[in-house]
Amino acid sequence: MTKIKVIIPAYNEADSIAHVIKDIPDIVNEVIVVSNNSNDDTEINAKNAGATVLTEQNRGYGYACLKGMYYIASQPEPEHPDILVFLDGDYSDYPEELTKIVAPIIDNNIDFVIGARVKSLREKGSMTGPQIFGNWLATTLMTLFFRAKFSDLGPFRAIKYEKLLQLKMEDKTYGWTVEMQLKALRQKLSYTEVPVNYRNRIGVSKVSGTVKGAIFAGVKILGWIFKYSFKK
């Protein structure tokens, strides 16, 4: 049986995290919530909902994801997953669609799957103007430079665990998602996108909800793209 684990980075998601965990399908073996220096009840609510809860004091999306990966690496090898899924803790994604995300890996041996937040499945207002433009710009540049076929940098994604380790992920903040996609292209992993529903998040976004966050995220994303564009 395919072993699946989920990593959920979470910063002050006390109002949403239990909903996210509750809607994750039973095919998942372990849900790992990484509290990214939260100062509300995120950790308590996640633990009460049945998740493994870790704490990462360094603020940053990538820091939280890496903390979850280090935790898995520290487990006995038989406990390592076949597939690792990344999912946000704000309830903007539909966790029950995880079965759609992992299906190409299980059924077709695809290495990497992105949940694409297509316009027809997005709730009005669920993505801000800067988010939409940033996604378009990043994926367009990846198409121009790498002939990629990505349409989104969606955080809801699944990847074979062994392939993820080969990517040697390193970004600590907002560049995590695009780094994974660029390295997947570089290493010629097979990949596909699956259209997913997307709704307005519970609470305020820590990235797109602030001018500083949006600018910093944009700089990080473009930085990774241009870095890999000129890398031999």
Contacts in CASP RR format, 6 or more apart in sequence:
PFRMAT RR
TARGET T0000
AUTHOR 0000-0000-0000
METHOD contacts of the structure
MODEL  1
MTKIKVIIPAYNEADSIAHVIKDIPDIVNEVIVVSNNSNDDTEINAKNAG
ATVLTEQNRGYGYACLKGMYYIASQPEPEHPDILVFLDGDYSDYPEELTK
IVAPIIDNNIDFVIGARVKSLREKGSMTGPQIFGNWLATTLMTLFFRAKF
SDLGPFRAIKYEKLLQLKMEDKTYGWTVEMQLKALRQKLSYTEVPVNYRN
RIGVSKVSGTVKGAIFAGVKILGWIFKYSFKK
2 27 0 8 1.000
2 82 0 8 1.000
2 83 0 8 1.000
2 102 0 8 1.000
2 106 0 8 1.000
3 29 0 8 1.000
3 79 0 8 1.000
3 80 0 8 1.000
3 81 0 8 1.000
3 82 0 8 1.000
3 83 0 8 1.000
4 27 0 8 1.000
4 28 0 8 1.000
4 29 0 8 1.000
4 81 0 8 1.000
4 82 0 8 1.000
4 83 0 8 1.000
4 84 0 8 1.000
4 85 0 8 1.000
4 98 0 8 1.000
4 102 0 8 1.000
5 28 0 8 1.000
5 29 0 8 1.000
5 30 0 8 1.000
5 31 0 8 1.000
5 32 0 8 1.000
5 72 0 8 1.000
5 81 0 8 1.000
5 83 0 8 1.000
5 84 0 8 1.000
5 85 0 8 1.000
5 161 0 8 1.000
6 24 0 8 1.000
6 28 0 8 1.000
6 30 0 8 1.000
6 31 0 8 1.000
6 32 0 8 1.000
6 84 0 8 1.000
6 85 0 8 1.000
6 86 0 8 1.000
6 87 0 8 1.000
6 98 0 8 1.000
7 32 0 8 1.000
7 34 0 8 1.000
7 64 0 8 1.000
7 65 0 8 1.000
7 68 0 8 1.000
7 69 0 8 1.000
7 84 0 8 1.000
7 85 0 8 1.000
7 86 0 8 1.000
7 87 0 8 1.000
8 17 0 8 1.000
8 20 0 8 1.000
8 21 0 8 1.000
8 31 0 8 1.000
8 32 0 8 1.000
8 33 0 8 1.000
8 34 0 8 1.000
8 46 0 8 1.000
8 51 0 8 1.000
8 86 0 8 1.000
8 87 0 8 1.000
8 88 0 8 1.000
8 89 0 8 1.000
9 34 0 8 1.000
9 36 0 8 1.000
9 60 0 8 1.000
9 61 0 8 1.000
9 62 0 8 1.000
9 64 0 8 1.000
9 65 0 8 1.000
9 86 0 8 1.000
9 88 0 8 1.000
9 89 0 8 1.000
10 17 0 8 1.000
10 33 0 8 1.000
10 34 0 8 1.000
10 35 0 8 1.000
10 36 0 8 1.000
10 38 0 8 1.000
10 42 0 8 1.000
10 46 0 8 1.000
10 64 0 8 1.000
10 89 0 8 1.000
11 35 0 8 1.000
11 36 0 8 1.000
11 37 0 8 1.000
11 38 0 8 1.000
11 42 0 8 1.000
11 59 0 8 1.000
11 60 0 8 1.000
11 64 0 8 1.000
11 206 0 8 1.000
12 38 0 8 1.000
12 39 0 8 1.000
12 40 0 8 1.000
12 42 0 8 1.000
12 206 0 8 1.000
13 20 0 8 1.000
13 38 0 8 1.000
13 42 0 8 1.000
13 89 0 8 1.000
13 90 0 8 1.000
13 202 0 8 1.000
14 38 0 8 1.000
14 40 0 8 1.000
14 41 0 8 1.000
14 42 0 8 1.000
14 44 0 8 1.000
14 45 0 8 1.000
15 202 0 8 1.000
15 203 0 8 1.000
16 89 0 8 1.000
16 90 0 8 1.000
16 91 0 8 1.000
16 201 0 8 1.000
16 202 0 8 1.000
16 203 0 8 1.000
17 33 0 8 1.000
17 42 0 8 1.000
17 45 0 8 1.000
17 46 0 8 1.000
17 49 0 8 1.000
17 51 0 8 1.000
17 89 0 8 1.000
18 45 0 8 1.000
18 46 0 8 1.000
18 48 0 8 1.000
18 49 0 8 1.000
19 91 0 8 1.000
19 202 0 8 1.000
20 87 0 8 1.000
20 88 0 8 1.000
20 89 0 8 1.000
20 90 0 8 1.000
20 91 0 8 1.000
20 93 0 8 1.000
20 95 0 8 1.000
21 31 0 8 1.000
21 33 0 8 1.000
21 46 0 8 1.000
21 49 0 8 1.000
21 50 0 8 1.000
21 51 0 8 1.000
21 95 0 8 1.000
22 49 0 8 1.000
23 94 0 8 1.000
23 95 0 8 1.000
23 96 0 8 1.000
24 31 0 8 1.000
24 87 0 8 1.000
24 95 0 8 1.000
24 96 0 8 1.000
24 98 0 8 1.000
25 95 0 8 1.000
25 96 0 8 1.000
25 98 0 8 1.000
25 99 0 8 1.000
27 98 0 8 1.000
27 99 0 8 1.000
27 102 0 8 1.000
28 85 0 8 1.000
28 98 0 8 1.000
29 81 0 8 1.000
30 52 0 8 1.000
30 81 0 8 1.000
31 50 0 8 1.000
31 51 0 8 1.000
31 52 0 8 1.000
32 51 0 8 1.000
32 52 0 8 1.000
32 53 0 8 1.000
32 54 0 8 1.000
32 68 0 8 1.000
32 71 0 8 1.000
32 72 0 8 1.000
33 42 0 8 1.000
33 43 0 8 1.000
33 46 0 8 1.000
33 51 0 8 1.000
33 52 0 8 1.000
33 53 0 8 1.000
33 54 0 8 1.000
33 89 0 8 1.000
34 54 0 8 1.000
34 55 0 8 1.000
34 56 0 8 1.000
34 64 0 8 1.000
34 65 0 8 1.000
34 67 0 8 1.000
34 68 0 8 1.000
35 42 0 8 1.000
35 43 0 8 1.000
35 46 0 8 1.000
35 53 0 8 1.000
35 54 0 8 1.000
35 55 0 8 1.000
35 56 0 8 1.000
35 64 0 8 1.000
36 56 0 8 1.000
36 58 0 8 1.000
36 59 0 8 1.000
36 60 0 8 1.000
36 61 0 8 1.000
36 63 0 8 1.000
36 64 0 8 1.000
37 55 0 8 1.000
37 56 0 8 1.000
37 57 0 8 1.000
37 58 0 8 1.000
37 59 0 8 1.000
43 53 0 8 1.000
43 55 0 8 1.000
46 53 0 8 1.000
47 53 0 8 1.000
52 71 0 8 1.000
54 67 0 8 1.000
54 68 0 8 1.000
54 71 0 8 1.000
56 63 0 8 1.000
56 64 0 8 1.000
56 67 0 8 1.000
58 172 0 8 1.000
60 172 0 8 1.000
60 173 0 8 1.000
60 174 0 8 1.000
61 173 0 8 1.000
61 174 0 8 1.000
61 175 0 8 1.000
61 176 0 8 1.000
61 207 0 8 1.000
62 169 0 8 1.000
62 171 0 8 1.000
62 172 0 8 1.000
62 173 0 8 1.000
62 175 0 8 1.000
62 176 0 8 1.000
63 172 0 8 1.000
63 173 0 8 1.000
65 86 0 8 1.000
65 169 0 8 1.000
65 176 0 8 1.000
66 169 0 8 1.000
66 172 0 8 1.000
69 84 0 8 1.000
69 164 0 8 1.000
69 169 0 8 1.000
72 79 0 8 1.000
72 80 0 8 1.000
72 81 0 8 1.000
72 84 0 8 1.000
72 161 0 8 1.000
73 80 0 8 1.000
80 161 0 8 1.000
81 161 0 8 1.000
82 160 0 8 1.000
82 161 0 8 1.000
83 102 0 8 1.000
83 105 0 8 1.000
83 106 0 8 1.000
83 158 0 8 1.000
83 159 0 8 1.000
83 160 0 8 1.000
83 161 0 8 1.000
84 158 0 8 1.000
84 159 0 8 1.000
84 160 0 8 1.000
84 161 0 8 1.000
84 164 0 8 1.000
85 98 0 8 1.000
85 101 0 8 1.000
85 102 0 8 1.000
85 156 0 8 1.000
85 157 0 8 1.000
85 158 0 8 1.000
86 155 0 8 1.000
86 156 0 8 1.000
86 157 0 8 1.000
86 158 0 8 1.000
87 93 0 8 1.000
87 95 0 8 1.000
87 98 0 8 1.000
87 155 0 8 1.000
87 156 0 8 1.000
88 155 0 8 1.000
88 156 0 8 1.000
88 201 0 8 1.000
90 201 0 8 1.000
90 202 0 8 1.000
90 203 0 8 1.000
90 205 0 8 1.000
91 199 0 8 1.000
91 201 0 8 1.000
91 202 0 8 1.000
92 126 0 8 1.000
92 198 0 8 1.000
92 199 0 8 1.000
92 200 0 8 1.000
92 201 0 8 1.000
92 202 0 8 1.000
93 155 0 8 1.000
93 156 0 8 1.000
93 196 0 8 1.000
93 197 0 8 1.000
93 198 0 8 1.000
94 196 0 8 1.000
94 197 0 8 1.000
94 198 0 8 1.000
94 199 0 8 1.000
97 156 0 8 1.000
97 194 0 8 1.000
97 196 0 8 1.000
97 197 0 8 1.000
98 158 0 8 1.000
100 194 0 8 1.000
100 196 0 8 1.000
101 113 0 8 1.000
101 115 0 8 1.000
101 156 0 8 1.000
101 157 0 8 1.000
101 158 0 8 1.000
101 194 0 8 1.000
101 196 0 8 1.000
102 113 0 8 1.000
102 158 0 8 1.000
103 194 0 8 1.000
104 110 0 8 1.000
104 113 0 8 1.000
104 192 0 8 1.000
104 194 0 8 1.000
105 111 0 8 1.000
105 113 0 8 1.000
105 158 0 8 1.000
105 159 0 8 1.000
105 160 0 8 1.000
109 190 0 8 1.000
110 190 0 8 1.000
110 191 0 8 1.000
110 192 0 8 1.000
111 159 0 8 1.000
111 160 0 8 1.000
111 163 0 8 1.000
111 184 0 8 1.000
111 189 0 8 1.000
111 190 0 8 1.000
111 191 0 8 1.000
112 157 0 8 1.000
112 158 0 8 1.000
112 159 0 8 1.000
112 160 0 8 1.000
112 163 0 8 1.000
112 180 0 8 1.000
112 184 0 8 1.000
112 189 0 8 1.000
112 190 0 8 1.000
112 191 0 8 1.000
112 192 0 8 1.000
113 157 0 8 1.000
113 158 0 8 1.000
113 159 0 8 1.000
113 191 0 8 1.000
113 192 0 8 1.000
113 193 0 8 1.000
113 194 0 8 1.000
114 150 0 8 1.000
114 152 0 8 1.000
114 153 0 8 1.000
114 154 0 8 1.000
114 156 0 8 1.000
114 157 0 8 1.000
114 181 0 8 1.000
114 191 0 8 1.000
114 192 0 8 1.000
114 193 0 8 1.000
114 194 0 8 1.000
115 152 0 8 1.000
115 154 0 8 1.000
115 156 0 8 1.000
115 157 0 8 1.000
115 193 0 8 1.000
115 194 0 8 1.000
115 195 0 8 1.000
115 196 0 8 1.000
116 151 0 8 1.000
116 152 0 8 1.000
116 154 0 8 1.000
116 193 0 8 1.000
116 194 0 8 1.000
116 195 0 8 1.000
116 196 0 8 1.000
117 126 0 8 1.000
117 127 0 8 1.000
117 152 0 8 1.000
117 154 0 8 1.000
117 196 0 8 1.000
117 198 0 8 1.000
118 151 0 8 1.000
118 152 0 8 1.000
118 195 0 8 1.000
118 196 0 8 1.000
120 195 0 8 1.000
121 195 0 8 1.000
121 196 0 8 1.000
121 197 0 8 1.000
121 198 0 8 1.000
122 197 0 8 1.000
122 198 0 8 1.000
122 199 0 8 1.000
123 197 0 8 1.000
123 198 0 8 1.000
123 199 0 8 1.000
123 200 0 8 1.000
125 200 0 8 1.000
126 198 0 8 1.000
126 199 0 8 1.000
126 200 0 8 1.000
126 201 0 8 1.000
127 135 0 8 1.000
127 198 0 8 1.000
127 208 0 8 1.000
128 205 0 8 1.000
128 208 0 8 1.000
128 209 0 8 1.000
128 214 0 8 1.000
130 208 0 8 1.000
130 214 0 8 1.000
131 208 0 8 1.000
131 214 0 8 1.000
134 218 0 8 1.000
134 221 0 8 1.000
135 151 0 8 1.000
135 152 0 8 1.000
135 153 0 8 1.000
135 154 0 8 1.000
137 222 0 8 1.000
138 153 0 8 1.000
138 178 0 8 1.000
138 221 0 8 1.000
138 222 0 8 1.000
138 225 0 8 1.000
139 148 0 8 1.000
139 150 0 8 1.000
139 151 0 8 1.000
139 152 0 8 1.000
139 153 0 8 1.000
141 222 0 8 1.000
141 225 0 8 1.000
141 229 0 8 1.000
142 148 0 8 1.000
142 150 0 8 1.000
142 181 0 8 1.000
142 182 0 8 1.000
142 185 0 8 1.000
142 225 0 8 1.000
143 149 0 8 1.000
143 150 0 8 1.000
145 225 0 8 1.000
145 228 0 8 1.000
145 229 0 8 1.000
146 182 0 8 1.000
146 185 0 8 1.000
146 228 0 8 1.000
146 229 0 8 1.000
148 181 0 8 1.000
148 185 0 8 1.000
149 191 0 8 1.000
149 193 0 8 1.000
150 181 0 8 1.000
150 191 0 8 1.000
150 193 0 8 1.000
151 193 0 8 1.000
152 193 0 8 1.000
153 177 0 8 1.000
153 178 0 8 1.000
153 181 0 8 1.000
153 221 0 8 1.000
154 177 0 8 1.000
155 177 0 8 1.000
156 196 0 8 1.000
157 177 0 8 1.000
157 180 0 8 1.000
159 180 0 8 1.000
159 184 0 8 1.000
163 184 0 8 1.000
163 187 0 8 1.000
163 189 0 8 1.000
164 180 0 8 1.000
166 187 0 8 1.000
167 179 0 8 1.000
167 180 0 8 1.000
167 183 0 8 1.000
167 184 0 8 1.000
167 187 0 8 1.000
168 183 0 8 1.000
169 176 0 8 1.000
169 179 0 8 1.000
169 180 0 8 1.000
169 183 0 8 1.000
170 179 0 8 1.000
171 179 0 8 1.000
171 220 0 8 1.000
171 224 0 8 1.000
173 216 0 8 1.000
173 220 0 8 1.000
174 207 0 8 1.000
174 213 0 8 1.000
174 216 0 8 1.000
174 217 0 8 1.000
174 218 0 8 1.000
174 220 0 8 1.000
174 221 0 8 1.000
175 217 0 8 1.000
175 220 0 8 1.000
175 221 0 8 1.000
175 224 0 8 1.000
178 220 0 8 1.000
178 221 0 8 1.000
178 224 0 8 1.000
178 225 0 8 1.000
179 224 0 8 1.000
181 191 0 8 1.000
182 224 0 8 1.000
182 225 0 8 1.000
182 228 0 8 1.000
184 191 0 8 1.000
185 228 0 8 1.000
186 228 0 8 1.000
206 213 0 8 1.000
207 213 0 8 1.000
207 214 0 8 1.000
207 217 0 8 1.000
208 214 0 8 1.000
208 217 0 8 1.000
END
